[in-house]
Amino acid sequence: MQAIDTPWARGTVAAGFEPVAAAFANAPRAGTALGAACTIIHRGETVVDLQGGFRDKSRTHGIGARKLA
């Protein structure tokens, strides 16, 4: 599993699922989402577990997994 830790996205992603992490990270920056979470379980194994986004509508304060309730 690869760790993802940016101001707007945190979590883990398994080898081969990096495109999911890239799409997830691009949504808040592109303005299509303020915040989101994504967990994918494939054949009984968690292969994507991501959370993130922004705390404010102006998208100036990122939020990561450690700050989500």
Residue pairs with C-beta under 8 A, 6 or more apart in sequence:
1 12
1 13
1 14
2 12
2 13
2 14
2 15
2 18
2 21
3 11
3 12
4 10
4 11
4 12
4 13
4 21
4 25
4 50
5 64
6 25
6 52
6 62
6 64
7 62
7 64
8 25
8 28
8 29
8 52
8 53
8 54
8 62
8 63
8 64
9 21
9 24
9 25
9 28
9 50
9 51
9 52
9 53
9 64
10 50
10 51
10 52
10 64
10 65
10 66
11 21
11 48
11 49
11 50
11 51
11 52
11 65
12 46
12 48
12 49
12 50
13 20
13 21
13 47
13 48
13 49
13 50
14 45
14 46
14 47
14 48
16 47
17 40
17 47
17 48
20 38
20 40
20 48
20 50
21 48
21 50
24 36
24 38
24 48
24 50
24 52
25 52
27 33
27 36
28 34
28 35
28 36
28 52
28 53
28 54
28 59
29 59
31 59
33 53
34 53
34 54
34 57
34 59
35 52
35 53
35 54
35 63
36 50
36 51
36 52
36 53
37 50
37 51
37 52
37 68
38 48
38 49
38 50
38 51
39 46
39 48
39 49
39 50
40 46
40 47
40 48
40 49
41 47
51 64
51 65
51 68
52 62
52 63
52 64
52 65
53 62
53 63
54 60
54 61
54 62
54 63
55 61
55 62
55 63
55 67
